[in-house]
Amino acid sequence: MGSGRGEVLEFIEWPLTEKVVLVNPGTHVDTGWAYRNYARKCSSDADLQGSFSLTNRVESIKFSALLAKPLFFGNYFEPLVFETYPKIKMIRDELEKKGAKLARLSGSGETVFGIFEENADLRQWPTLFQDCFVHVGRFV
């Protein structure tokens, strides 16, 4: 579990059997730009208050159950980044079309992740996005 700015890491017991695909198109999304501009894409403060925080309840949550309701995994940077960098949205859409249980922009940047069932055959992913960095792996 990460805290602070992500630099403080605490290991927790949390069995994850899913596979993950990371796709980075090599496009740089400036973090400062994203933070300066995301508010114009967020409809209200109520949206921010309604977001789900894993940090308060992380040990009492089953990750697999949360994947059934992807609304818990929103990313307020997506509308802004997708509008400005349509290729990144296309990557997320393709992950979803190919069966990801969940696909989202990672943070404010350019990497998109997709989470797939444990038995999913993901060997084709490196060839689907030949102009991108693609990593297929498991949680550890």
trRosetta pair geometry for C-beta under 8 A, 3 or more apart (Angstrom, degrees):
i j d omega theta_ij theta_ji phi_ij phi_ji
1 9 7.3 148 71 -154 40 55
1 10 4.9 -21 56 64 91 94
1 11 8.0 172 12 -95 71 10
1 12 5.5 43 -20 -10 106 125
1 54 7.7 -151 -132 125 105 107
1 55 7.0 128 -177 -119 119 68
1 58 5.3 59 -102 164 137 174
2 6 4.6 8 174 -135 137 58
2 7 7.8 85 -157 12 100 19
2 8 6.8 122 -161 73 57 59
2 9 5.7 -25 -97 -98 69 71
2 10 8.0 -180 -78 22 24 72
3 6 7.8 168 66 -84 12 25
3 8 4.7 -41 68 78 84 114
3 10 7.2 21 2 0 109 110
3 55 6.7 105 -97 -136 94 125
4 7 5.2 -60 93 49 133 82
4 8 4.1 101 2 5 122 110
12 58 6.4 131 33 130 177 120
12 59 6.1 -130 -160 -91 134 87
14 58 7.6 -61 -78 165 141 92
14 59 7.9 -121 -75 -118 102 52
14 63 6.3 80 171 -22 113 122
16 63 5.7 -14 -99 66 95 152
16 64 7.8 168 -126 -52 60 87
16 138 7.8 158 108 176 98 79
16 139 3.8 0 91 64 134 151
17 64 7.4 12 36 -76 96 126
17 118 4.3 -29 146 -78 101 129
18 63 7.8 -116 8 121 124 120
18 64 7.2 164 -37 -97 112 85
18 67 7.4 136 -65 -69 154 162
18 101 7.0 -90 -130 30 137 137
18 115 4.9 26 151 -176 144 97
18 116 6.2 150 -170 71 91 39
18 117 6.6 -72 -122 -120 79 18
18 118 6.1 -96 -97 -63 33 67
18 138 7.7 163 97 -140 42 71
18 139 6.8 50 65 -6 76 115
19 115 7.4 152 79 -158 44 52
19 116 4.7 -25 67 66 95 98
19 117 7.4 4 21 83 94 30
19 118 6.5 128 -24 -119 88 35
19 120 5.8 -130 41 56 130 109
19 122 5.8 -149 131 -17 147 146
19 136 6.8 7 172 -175 116 87
19 137 7.0 171 -160 95 76 28
19 138 5.6 -54 -112 -91 65 70
20 113 5.8 -16 -169 -167 106 109
20 114 7.0 153 -157 78 56 48
20 115 5.5 -23 -101 -102 77 66
20 116 7.4 176 -85 19 26 79
20 136 7.6 168 89 -152 48 45
20 137 5.7 -20 63 70 90 76
20 138 7.0 138 17 -112 85 20
20 139 6.6 85 -13 -53 122 77
21 95 6.5 -172 77 -124 125 112
21 100 7.4 -105 37 -94 115 115
21 113 6.8 150 79 -158 52 55
21 114 4.5 -6 54 55 103 100
21 116 6.7 47 -12 -12 103 118
21 122 6.0 -160 -73 -155 113 133
21 125 5.2 -136 -134 -139 132 158
21 134 6.9 -16 -171 -166 94 92
21 135 7.3 161 -156 83 47 50
21 136 5.3 -13 -105 -103 77 74
22 106 7.7 0 -133 -27 98 147
22 111 5.7 -9 -169 -172 98 116
22 112 7.5 152 -156 79 50 45
22 113 5.4 -22 -99 -101 68 80
22 133 7.7 -21 115 115 96 91
22 134 7.0 160 84 -154 59 42
22 135 4.5 1 52 54 107 97
22 136 8.0 -156 24 -70 69 32
22 137 7.6 1 0 20 104 105
23 91 5.0 -160 104 -171 138 130
23 95 7.2 -152 8 -63 134 118
23 111 7.0 152 76 -156 41 65
23 112 5.0 -18 62 61 95 94
23 113 7.8 171 19 -86 71 32
23 114 7.6 29 -3 -4 108 103
23 125 7.8 -124 -75 -179 106 109
23 129 5.5 68 -144 44 121 168
23 132 5.3 27 -170 140 87 146
23 133 7.3 153 -156 82 40 57
23 134 5.4 -2 -105 -105 74 79
24 110 5.8 80 -148 108 81 97
24 111 4.5 -32 -86 -98 94 82
24 112 7.7 170 -78 19 46 65
24 132 6.0 161 77 -174 41 95
24 133 4.4 -7 59 58 101 105
24 134 7.9 -165 26 -70 65 40
25 85 7.9 170 58 172 143 122
25 87 5.4 113 -133 124 169 124
25 88 6.3 -121 8 -81 134 71
25 91 6.4 -136 -51 -47 111 144
25 110 6.2 -105 43 167 87 116
25 129 7.5 -96 -95 -175 74 127
25 131 7.2 24 -151 110 74 91
25 132 4.7 -52 -102 -108 48 106
26 110 7.8 -103 46 130 12 148
26 131 7.4 -93 15 149 130 79
26 132 6.5 -148 -12 -123 91 57
26 133 6.7 120 -60 -9 83 94
27 85 5.7 146 128 -144 155 134
27 87 6.7 134 -23 69 147 126
27 88 6.8 -107 58 -55 138 105
27 110 4.9 -178 77 -136 82 145
28 110 6.6 -104 -119 -24 18 142
29 33 7.3 -126 177 69 66 117
29 34 6.1 55 154 -56 105 121
29 81 5.8 4 -132 -128 151 111
29 84 7.9 117 -122 91 101 125
29 85 6.5 -85 -83 -17 110 152
29 88 7.7 20 -52 -61 133 159
29 108 6.6 -151 121 139 120 71
29 109 5.1 158 61 -148 112 43
29 110 4.6 158 -1 -56 106 86
30 33 3.9 75 81 7 107 112
30 34 6.7 -179 92 -14 56 83
31 34 5.5 -54 -148 34 33 114
31 35 6.4 26 158 -13 67 106
31 108 5.2 99 -128 88 71 131
31 109 6.8 -25 -78 -73 87 83
32 35 6.1 -59 -147 40 29 104
32 36 6.2 27 156 -18 65 111
33 36 5.9 -61 -146 39 27 110
33 37 6.1 -5 166 5 64 120
34 37 6.5 -80 -144 49 21 93
34 38 5.9 33 167 -48 66 107
34 77 5.4 12 -171 -135 120 122
34 80 6.6 134 -141 105 72 136
34 81 6.7 4 -116 -69 111 99
34 108 3.7 142 113 -176 158 119
34 109 7.7 -93 -31 -65 159 39
35 38 6.3 -34 -125 6 26 113
35 108 6.6 -30 -49 -118 76 163
37 40 6.0 -46 -173 26 65 112
37 41 7.4 49 141 -9 79 105
37 80 5.6 142 114 -152 103 140
38 41 5.8 -68 -163 41 50 106
38 42 6.3 43 147 -23 81 108
38 76 5.7 81 175 128 126 101
38 77 5.5 -61 -109 -100 128 66
38 80 5.2 -107 -108 -11 63 154
38 108 7.5 -92 -58 -121 135 110
39 42 5.6 -59 -143 34 38 109
40 80 7.5 100 67 -95 87 113
41 76 7.3 145 93 174 103 78
41 79 4.2 176 178 92 130 120
41 80 4.4 -140 -9 -57 154 88
41 83 7.5 -160 -104 2 133 137
42 47 5.5 -161 -173 76 94 139
42 48 6.5 39 178 -52 144 97
42 76 5.3 5 -86 -160 115 119
42 79 8.0 164 -66 43 51 132
43 47 5.5 106 54 -33 85 140
44 47 5.3 122 62 -6 68 93
44 48 7.8 -132 108 5 51 84
45 48 5.4 -52 -159 36 48 113
45 49 6.2 46 146 -19 74 104
46 49 5.6 -54 -144 39 35 111
46 50 6.1 32 157 -20 67 110
47 50 6.0 -63 -148 38 26 108
47 51 7.4 46 151 -46 59 90
47 76 7.3 120 131 -106 119 114
48 51 6.1 -33 -164 -7 37 115
48 76 7.1 11 -95 -77 81 152
51 74 6.1 -115 -123 59 95 116
51 76 7.7 -63 -82 -41 139 111
52 71 7.8 104 -15 117 128 70
52 72 4.1 -29 36 -151 161 80
52 73 7.5 -46 58 -57 123 39
52 74 7.8 118 21 19 91 91
53 56 5.2 58 105 6 114 103
53 57 7.5 109 96 15 76 91
54 57 6.8 -98 -154 61 39 74
54 58 5.0 63 162 -89 84 86
54 61 6.7 -101 -136 39 85 157
55 58 6.3 -5 -125 -38 22 112
57 60 5.1 -68 -176 51 86 103
57 61 5.5 87 123 -37 98 110
58 61 6.2 -69 -148 28 28 112
61 65 7.5 -138 -177 61 72 109
61 66 6.2 28 174 -45 116 125
62 65 4.2 67 84 7 105 112
62 66 7.0 175 90 -13 56 83
63 66 5.7 -58 -154 34 36 112
63 67 6.7 42 151 -28 67 100
64 67 5.7 -47 -156 22 35 116
64 68 7.7 43 147 -24 58 93
65 68 5.9 -44 -169 16 43 114
65 69 8.0 3 148 13 64 98
66 69 6.3 -77 -162 54 45 86
66 72 5.2 -83 -165 66 102 151
66 73 7.3 105 149 -41 110 104
67 70 6.8 15 -161 -76 46 75
67 101 4.7 24 171 141 124 127
67 102 5.3 -113 -141 -27 88 122
67 115 6.4 -111 -122 100 130 137
69 72 5.6 69 105 -11 95 104
70 73 5.3 -62 -164 42 66 107
70 101 7.7 175 -71 145 111 66
70 102 4.9 168 -111 -113 112 96
70 104 7.9 180 -169 -54 111 111
71 74 6.5 2 -170 -46 49 100
73 102 5.8 39 62 -163 157 136
73 104 5.7 -122 141 -45 110 153
74 78 7.8 -110 -175 10 69 129
74 104 7.9 177 -148 -127 17 132
75 78 4.7 98 86 -32 97 102
75 104 5.2 130 -13 -176 129 114
75 105 4.9 -155 103 62 157 94
75 106 8.0 -97 -111 -90 154 11
75 107 7.7 -96 -146 -59 124 4
76 79 7.6 -40 -175 21 47 97
77 80 5.7 -70 -163 50 54 109
77 81 5.2 42 149 -17 90 116
77 105 6.0 -117 87 103 102 141
77 107 7.1 17 27 142 153 38
77 108 4.7 -169 -106 -116 161 64
78 81 6.0 -63 -133 45 26 103
78 82 5.5 22 171 -18 67 115
78 89 7.8 102 -173 -98 87 88
78 92 7.7 24 -139 -39 116 174
78 104 7.2 -86 -75 -157 128 77
78 105 4.9 174 -91 11 82 129
79 82 6.0 -59 -136 41 22 108
79 83 6.2 24 162 -22 61 109
80 83 6.0 -58 -150 32 24 110
80 84 6.5 4 160 -3 61 113
81 84 6.1 -69 -147 47 29 101
81 85 5.6 -31 175 38 71 109
81 88 5.8 -56 145 87 106 150
81 89 7.9 159 109 -53 80 85
81 105 5.8 120 67 -131 149 160
81 108 7.3 172 -62 -168 128 54
81 110 7.6 -169 -165 -97 130 54
82 85 6.8 -73 -116 67 21 68
82 86 6.7 56 -179 -108 62 46
82 88 6.2 -124 -99 84 58 98
82 89 3.7 77 -142 -69 102 117
82 92 7.7 -63 -97 28 117 136
82 105 7.7 -124 -50 -52 92 136
83 86 7.7 -2 -156 -70 15 75
85 88 4.4 44 114 4 112 115
85 89 7.4 149 99 -10 67 83
85 110 7.0 -79 140 -119 168 93
86 89 5.4 -52 -154 37 48 113
86 90 6.2 53 148 -25 73 102
87 90 5.3 -50 -149 34 37 117
87 91 6.6 43 151 -23 65 99
88 91 5.7 -47 -154 29 34 114
88 92 6.9 33 149 -15 63 101
88 105 6.7 46 159 -104 120 108
88 110 5.9 -117 -99 -150 128 69
88 112 6.3 157 -168 -46 79 118
89 92 5.7 -54 -152 37 37 109
89 93 6.2 37 152 -19 69 107
90 93 5.6 -54 -145 38 32 113
90 94 6.2 33 155 -21 65 106
91 94 5.8 -55 -148 35 29 111
91 95 6.6 33 153 -21 63 103
91 112 4.7 155 112 34 119 151
91 129 6.8 39 -119 -99 103 144
91 132 7.2 111 -107 -94 133 167
92 95 5.7 -52 -152 32 33 113
92 96 6.6 31 152 -16 65 105
92 103 4.9 152 -158 136 74 115
92 104 6.9 41 -131 -113 122 15
92 105 6.6 -50 -72 -53 136 71
92 112 4.9 -134 -72 -148 79 141
92 114 7.9 163 -136 -72 54 95
93 96 5.7 -57 -153 38 33 111
93 97 6.3 33 151 -20 67 106
93 103 8.0 -173 -58 100 14 147
94 97 5.5 -50 -142 37 34 112
94 98 6.2 24 159 -12 66 110
94 128 7.0 165 157 158 136 130
94 129 7.9 140 93 -62 154 108
95 98 6.0 -66 -147 44 26 104
95 100 4.3 18 154 -18 90 144
95 103 3.7 142 98 -113 126 144
95 112 6.5 -158 -15 136 144 120
95 113 8.0 116 -149 129 166 25
95 114 3.5 -151 -167 -77 128 135
96 99 8.0 139 180 9 27 11
96 100 5.4 -70 -90 49 40 104
96 103 4.8 -117 -56 26 80 135
96 114 7.5 -146 -55 -120 48 115
98 114 7.6 28 71 178 106 164
98 128 7.6 -24 -72 -119 157 167
99 116 6.4 57 111 -126 96 102
99 117 7.8 -57 151 8 114 100
99 120 6.5 173 110 -126 131 127
100 103 4.2 79 96 -51 153 101
100 114 3.5 -95 -106 -163 139 106
100 115 6.0 91 -166 51 91 45
100 116 5.7 -76 -114 -73 58 77
101 115 5.2 -57 57 96 99 91
101 116 6.4 153 -2 -110 90 28
101 117 6.7 112 -42 -50 119 68
102 114 7.1 168 88 -151 50 50
102 115 4.7 11 53 39 94 111
103 112 6.5 25 -179 170 93 106
103 113 6.9 -167 -141 96 56 46
103 114 4.3 -10 -99 -102 94 83
103 115 7.5 -160 -71 17 51 65
104 112 7.0 -171 99 -152 28 73
104 113 6.3 -9 59 57 72 84
105 109 7.6 176 175 69 95 50
105 111 7.7 118 -161 83 58 47
105 112 5.7 -47 -100 -102 48 76
106 109 6.2 -24 87 59 84 98
106 111 4.5 -21 40 88 126 96
106 112 6.7 -171 -8 -104 87 21
106 113 5.4 75 -60 -12 111 106
107 111 7.8 39 38 53 95 96
116 120 3.8 -65 154 30 125 162
116 122 6.3 156 53 -71 159 119
117 120 4.8 123 61 -36 78 97
121 124 7.5 56 126 -1 91 95
122 125 5.1 -6 177 -14 84 123
122 136 4.7 163 124 -144 129 137
123 126 8.0 -49 175 20 44 96
123 136 7.8 -128 -89 53 30 173
124 127 5.7 -71 -168 48 61 105
124 128 5.9 68 139 -39 88 102
125 128 5.5 -50 -142 22 37 115
125 129 7.3 -12 176 20 67 96
125 134 5.3 -172 139 172 96 137
125 136 5.3 131 56 -66 141 120
126 129 7.6 -86 -156 56 26 73
126 130 7.8 64 154 -97 61 57
126 134 4.7 -177 -105 79 58 130
126 136 7.2 -90 -42 -13 90 114
127 130 6.3 6 -154 -71 43 92
128 134 7.6 116 56 -98 85 160
129 132 3.9 -22 147 36 117 121
129 134 5.4 134 66 -62 110 124
